[in-house]
Amino acid sequence: MTKQLLIVFFISLFLTLSACSTNTKQMPGDVISDDYEGGDPSLNDAATSGLEGEGGLSMSGLDDVIAQSGNVVYFDYNSAEIRDDSIPLIMAAAESLSTNPAAQLRLEGHADERGTREFNLALGEQRAKSVRDLIMLQGVSGNQLDIVSYGEEKPAVIGTGEQSWQQNRRVEIIK
């Protein structure tokens, strides 16, 4: 757990420092990278569009990000480590909650069908906590976040095989 927090901290620090080192301003609709590999191809770095602005990101700004990239953070097999392609969505959620202290989000953790029911419930919870921890590292109160784990009980896709399983290893961010 401590190792994961350190990793999340360094990722956050890197993103903060890299944002400070550029003179170009990203405009809504800009795509940062076309070379996304793995998982759901709709989850490229376009999720960052609309993050910058004078008044910060509102809940409607989070709606824009969700409309572009979805509200799902995907995970690798048997892992609760946040992938780089999910960081823009998580940062948008954190920014939205920071600017709206009364707002709340529910983080629903899921797993694929492999493993025992108990293991998958625990893994879904770990995944949701990883997302929560990264959001909280951005200064958001834990009171604004609810966590629930469904394990393998609510698959996004019915079926066996890696194509189905990778879509079921997820945390859904629900307003």
N, C-alpha and C positions, 0 to 999 in steps of 0.2 A: 504494500500500500504506500509506504514512504517513497519507494522507487517511482511509482506512478505519479505521485504528487510532484516529485522533483522533475520528472519528464514534462509534466504539464506546465510547471513553472518555467522551465527553460524554453518550451515552445512559446509560451505567452511572452516571455522576455524577448525572444527572437523576433516575434511578430511585431512587438512594440518598437523595437530598435529598427527593424527594417522599414517600418512605416515612417519613421523619422528621417531616414536616410535618402528619401527620394524627393525630387522637386516636382514630379508630375502628379497631377491630381486625377484620380480615377473618376470617370463619369458613369452615371447609371447606364447599365446596358453593356459596359465594357466587359470583355471576356479576357481574363488574365492568362489562361492557359487552355490550349486546345488539345493537349497531349495527355489527358487523363487516361490512366490505365487501370483496369480492374473494376469490379463491382458494377454499379449502376452508372452508365455513361452520362446520364443527366445530372450527375453530381460533380460537375467540374467546378472550377473556381469562380464561375459566374455568380455564385452565391454572395460574393462580396459587393456586388453592385448595389448602390444606394446606401452604403455604410457611412460615407463621409457626408458632411453637411453642417450648416451653421447651428442648427438646434439639436443635433444628435439624432439618433434613430428613434422614432416613435413606434408604438405597437403597429401602426399602419405600415411603417418601414419594415418591420419584421414580417408583416403580411406580404410585402413586396418580395422579400428574400425567399419566403416560403413558396410564393407563387412561381418564382424562377427555378428554385432548386429542390423544392419539397421540404418537408418538416422532419426528415429522417436522417439519423446519423447511423451509418453502417459500420460493422465491425468484422474483423477477420475471425477465422475459425478459432474457437476456444480462447478468445481474447476480449479483454475489456479496455484495451489501449485505443485511444482515439486516433483515427487516421487523419493525415494532413488534409484530405479532401473535405473533411467535415468541420474543420476549424472555422471557416467563414460563417457557416450557419450558427455555430455555437457562439461565436463572437457577436453576431447580430442579435441573438437572443439575450446575451449579457448586456449589450448596449441598450436594448429595448427596456429591459428590466431596470437598469440603472436610471434611465430617464423617466420611468414610471414606477415609483416605489409602491404603489397600490396594486400593480399588476402581478399576476401569478402565472406560472407555467407548470404543467404536469409532465414529468419525464417517465415514459412508459418503456421499460426494458423488456426485450424479447430475445429468444434463442431459437436455433433450429431444432429439429426433432431428435438429433443425436444426443445421447447422454440420458441420465435418469431425470425424472421430473424434478427432484430436489436439486440436482446439480444445475439444471437449466433455470430454475427459479433464482438460485443464488447468482448465476452468471448474468441473468437479466438485471438483477439488482446491482451487481458490480458495474455493469455497463451504464446504467442510469446514474449511479454515483460518480462515475468518471466524468460524465457530462456535467453533472451538478458541480463537481469540484472545480472544473475548468471555468464554469460560469461564476462561481463564487470567488475564484482568484481574480476576477475582474471587478470585484467590489460589491457584488450583488449579495443581498441578505439571503441566508438559507430559508428564511420564512417565506420567501417568494417562490420557492420551488417545492413541489410535491413529487415523491418518487413512488412508483408502483412497478412490480415485476410480474409479468405474465408468463415468463419462461417460454415454453413451447406451445402454450395453450391457445394463442391467437396468432397463427401464422399469417403473414401477408400473402404468401403463395402456398397453395397445397401442392405437394409433390415431393419426390425424392430426387436427389442429384444436386450437384453444386450450384446449378443455376437457380434452383428453388431455395436452397439453404442460404445462399449469400443474401437473399432479399429478406430472410427471416431473422438474420443476426443484426438487430437494430435497436435503436432507442428513438421513439417518436416524441417529438416536442409538440405538446398540445396546449393551445391557449385556453 
